[in-house]
C-alpha cells in the first residue's frame, strides 16, 4: 500500500542521499595509451567553476557503491611520469563527434545507446563505432581501452536541420551496446576508426570524441539504492547551465530525466548550444527526455534521441511514449502536446500501466510529461491531460507525476477524483519546470502543498531504496532545499 509522509516525520534524514552535489575529488591524470585520454586543451565547459561562479554549492551526498570513490590518480594509479601526451583523435572537422549523449532503448540493466551527430553526411564512408569496456578494468579515465576494449558497430540516419538561415543535412549516428553486466560501471569512446590493433595498441584513422562513462541499472526487481535527477524547461538557459553543469555532473544519478522544452523552438543551432552546455552531465549520465511544446522541429528532436520503441504503439506515435523498468521502478514518458497526441498512446498506456500495477517486481510507477496537470502557475491545469490521463493514473496506481511547462516548482497534496485525498490513495503531482527557462510567478491552489517562484530555478533528485522513494527539490544553485517528501510502499 502506498504511503506519503514528510521525511522528518519518519526520522529518515540519514536515508536522504538526495542532497546537493558532492565536491570534486581532484584531477584525474591519464597515460598516452588511453584512448580515453585527450590531449586537447580543456574548454571552459570542461573546467569546474570557481566558488563564486554561480555553480551549485557542493555538499556531501554520494550514494555508497554507486559512483567511483577514488583519489586524485583514479582507481588504476598514476600514469608513468615523462610520457608524451596522447595524440588528438580527430582531424576532419566534418567528422568531429558532436552532441554525444546516452539513452536507453531497451533493458537499462543490460543495454545502453549512444548517439552523436556529425557534419559528415556520406553514410557509406563513415562507420560509427564504440570502443568500450568495464570501467574497473579500463579505469574511469578510459585507460586500456586500446588494449582490452570491445568494439560495437552502429548505424546512421540523415535528417534536414535549420542552421542559421540554411537547411543543411545532419547525420545522427547511433550505437546500441547489448549484453552488458547489470549494476556495472563502463567507459567508452564514440566515433569512427578504420581498424583497431590491440597488439600494437593502435587505431587506424581515428575520429573519436572524448571519454564517456555510465553505470548500467540493477536488474528489474532489485531494490538497491538508485538515484535519479529530474529537470525541465531550459529554453534560453544554456549559458547558465554551461557554468553549472560540471558540478551537476557530480550528482550521483543512474540517469537524468527531462520533461521537455530544452530549447526555444528546437532548431539544430539551439540544440548544438544545449548539448554543449549539458555535455559534462551527458558524458556521464543517460538522459531520458519527452517532447515539450517548444520542440517545434519534431524531426530534429526525434532524430537526435534514440528512445524505446514500444510494442503496441501505432507507427506514428512510436517514441512519443515509452516505458522502462529500472530496478523496482516503472518509468513512463509521454508526449502531452495535444489531445490527439495523448489519444494516440492511450491504448498502449492502459495496457502498460495495468501490467506494471500487477508486477510484483515494481514498487513505484513514475510518469513524466511536459504539460501541467495541477499547477497554480500561468499555464494552470491542462484539460486534455486531466480528462484523458488522470483517470488512468488513478485506476492503475501511479505514484508520482512530474511535469514542466510552468517555470516554477510546485508539489500537490495527494489527489484522487480531483480532490485532496489521504496519503495512501492519492497521487502526488510535481511541477519542476525551472531549469533556467524564463521565470514564471508561482501561485496557490486548493491542491498546493509547496510552491516556489521560478526565479529560484529548480531541479529534483530522487533516491529509491527498497520500498522508500525520497524526493528532494533544490534551487538551481543548489543552495536552498525547496522541498522534500517521501513515498513508501
CORQUI-V205520 format. One record per pair of residues at least 24 apart in sequence whose C-alpha atoms are under 6 Angstrom apart, sorted by sequence separation. I is the first residue (numbers start at 0). J is the second residue. D is the distance in whole Angstrom. If there is no record, write none. Layout:
# CORQUI-V205520
I | J | D
I | J | D
This chain:
# CORQUI-V205520
128 | 152 | 5
187 | 211 | 5
433 | 457 | 5
93 | 118 | 5
94 | 119 | 5
127 | 152 | 6
128 | 153 | 6
186 | 211 | 6
227 | 252 | 5
407 | 432 | 6
93 | 119 | 5
127 | 153 | 5
186 | 212 | 4
226 | 252 | 5
227 | 253 | 6
229 | 255 | 6
231 | 257 | 5
234 | 260 | 6
406 | 432 | 4
407 | 433 | 5
185 | 212 | 6
226 | 253 | 6
227 | 254 | 5
228 | 255 | 5
229 | 256 | 5
230 | 257 | 5
231 | 258 | 5
234 | 261 | 5
403 | 430 | 5
405 | 432 | 6
406 | 433 | 5
185 | 213 | 5
227 | 255 | 6
229 | 257 | 6
231 | 259 | 6
232 | 260 | 5
233 | 261 | 5
234 | 262 | 4
398 | 426 | 5
399 | 427 | 5
400 | 428 | 5
401 | 429 | 5
402 | 430 | 5
403 | 431 | 5
404 | 432 | 6
184 | 213 | 6
232 | 261 | 6
234 | 263 | 5
264 | 293 | 5
265 | 294 | 5
376 | 405 | 6
401 | 430 | 6
403 | 432 | 4
184 | 214 | 4
254 | 284 | 5
256 | 286 | 6
258 | 288 | 6
259 | 289 | 5
263 | 293 | 6
264 | 294 | 6
265 | 295 | 6
183 | 214 | 5
248 | 279 | 6
254 | 285 | 5
255 | 286 | 5
256 | 287 | 5
257 | 288 | 5
258 | 289 | 5
259 | 290 | 5
260 | 291 | 5
264 | 295 | 5
265 | 296 | 6
371 | 402 | 6
183 | 215 | 5
248 | 280 | 4
254 | 286 | 6
256 | 288 | 6
259 | 291 | 4
370 | 402 | 6
406 | 438 | 6
407 | 439 | 6
182 | 215 | 5
260 | 293 | 5
327 | 360 | 6
328 | 361 | 6
364 | 397 | 5
367 | 400 | 6
369 | 402 | 5
406 | 439 | 5
181 | 215 | 5
182 | 216 | 5
245 | 279 | 5
327 | 361 | 4
330 | 364 | 6
332 | 366 | 6
364 | 398 | 5
365 | 399 | 5
366 | 400 | 5
367 | 401 | 5
368 | 402 | 5
369 | 403 | 5
370 | 404 | 5
412 | 446 | 5
22 | 57 | 5
181 | 216 | 6
182 | 217 | 5
241 | 276 | 4
244 | 279 | 6
312 | 347 | 6
327 | 362 | 5
328 | 363 | 5
329 | 364 | 5
330 | 365 | 5
331 | 366 | 5
332 | 367 | 5
333 | 368 | 5
365 | 400 | 6
369 | 404 | 6
411 | 446 | 5
21 | 57 | 5
181 | 217 | 5
237 | 273 | 6
240 | 276 | 6
311 | 347 | 6
328 | 364 | 6
330 | 366 | 6
332 | 368 | 6
411 | 447 | 5
412 | 448 | 5
20 | 57 | 5
21 | 58 | 5
411 | 448 | 5
20 | 58 | 6
21 | 59 | 5
410 | 448 | 6
19 | 58 | 6
237 | 276 | 6
356 | 395 | 6
410 | 449 | 5
409 | 449 | 5
409 | 450 | 4
18 | 60 | 5
353 | 395 | 6
408 | 450 | 6
352 | 395 | 6
408 | 451 | 5
16 | 60 | 5
27 | 71 | 6
290 | 334 | 6
292 | 336 | 6
26 | 71 | 5
27 | 72 | 5
141 | 186 | 6
338 | 383 | 5
407 | 452 | 5
25 | 71 | 5
407 | 453 | 4
38 | 85 | 6
406 | 453 | 5
30 | 78 | 5
38 | 87 | 6
120 | 170 | 6
134 | 184 | 5
118 | 169 | 6
133 | 184 | 6
134 | 185 | 4
146 | 197 | 5
133 | 185 | 4
134 | 186 | 5
145 | 197 | 6
31 | 84 | 5
117 | 170 | 6
132 | 185 | 6
31 | 85 | 4
116 | 170 | 5
132 | 186 | 6
146 | 200 | 6
116 | 171 | 4
131 | 186 | 6
145 | 200 | 5
115 | 171 | 6
116 | 172 | 6
131 | 187 | 4
115 | 172 | 5
130 | 187 | 5
114 | 172 | 6
130 | 188 | 5
114 | 173 | 4
129 | 188 | 6
113 | 173 | 6
129 | 189 | 5
113 | 174 | 5
112 | 174 | 6
128 | 190 | 6
75 | 138 | 6
112 | 175 | 4
127 | 190 | 6
128 | 191 | 5
111 | 175 | 6
127 | 191 | 5
111 | 176 | 5
126 | 191 | 6
376 | 441 | 5
110 | 176 | 5
376 | 442 | 6
110 | 177 | 5
375 | 442 | 5
109 | 177 | 6
375 | 443 | 5
109 | 178 | 5
110 | 179 | 6
375 | 444 | 6
109 | 179 | 4
213 | 283 | 5
109 | 180 | 6
211 | 282 | 5
212 | 283 | 5
213 | 284 | 6
109 | 181 | 6
211 | 283 | 6
108 | 181 | 5
291 | 369 | 5
35 | 140 | 6
161 | 266 | 6
162 | 267 | 6
221 | 326 | 5
222 | 327 | 6
35 | 141 | 4
161 | 267 | 6
162 | 268 | 5
219 | 325 | 6
220 | 326 | 5
221 | 327 | 6
35 | 142 | 6
108 | 215 | 5
160 | 267 | 6
219 | 326 | 4
220 | 327 | 5
33 | 141 | 6
108 | 216 | 4
218 | 326 | 5
33 | 142 | 4
107 | 216 | 5
108 | 217 | 5
217 | 326 | 5
33 | 143 | 6
34 | 144 | 6
108 | 218 | 5
258 | 368 | 6
259 | 369 | 6
258 | 369 | 5
96 | 208 | 5
88 | 205 | 6
89 | 206 | 4
88 | 206 | 5
89 | 207 | 6
88 | 207 | 6
220 | 360 | 4
258 | 403 | 6
231 | 403 | 5
35 | 210 | 5
98 | 274 | 5
100 | 281 | 5
102 | 285 | 5
101 | 285 | 4
102 | 286 | 5
54 | 243 | 4
47 | 245 | 5
236 | 435 | 5
232 | 432 | 5
236 | 436 | 6
231 | 432 | 5
232 | 433 | 6
233 | 434 | 5
235 | 436 | 6
104 | 306 | 5
232 | 434 | 5
233 | 435 | 5
234 | 436 | 5
104 | 307 | 4
231 | 434 | 6
233 | 436 | 5
232 | 436 | 5
230 | 458 | 5
20 | 249 | 6
20 | 250 | 4
229 | 459 | 5
228 | 459 | 6
228 | 460 | 5
227 | 460 | 6
227 | 461 | 5
226 | 461 | 6
226 | 462 | 4
225 | 462 | 6
225 | 463 | 5
224 | 463 | 6
224 | 464 | 4
223 | 464 | 6
222 | 464 | 6
222 | 465 | 4
3 | 422 | 5
2 | 422 | 6
2 | 423 | 5
55 | 476 | 4
56 | 477 | 5
1 | 423 | 5
54 | 476 | 6
55 | 477 | 4
56 | 478 | 6
17 | 460 | 5
17 | 462 | 6
19 | 477 | 6
6 | 484 | 5
5 | 484 | 5
6 | 485 | 6
5 | 485 | 6
4 | 485 | 6
3 | 485 | 6
3 | 486 | 5
2 | 486 | 6
2 | 487 | 5
1 | 487 | 6
1 | 488 | 5
0 | 488 | 5
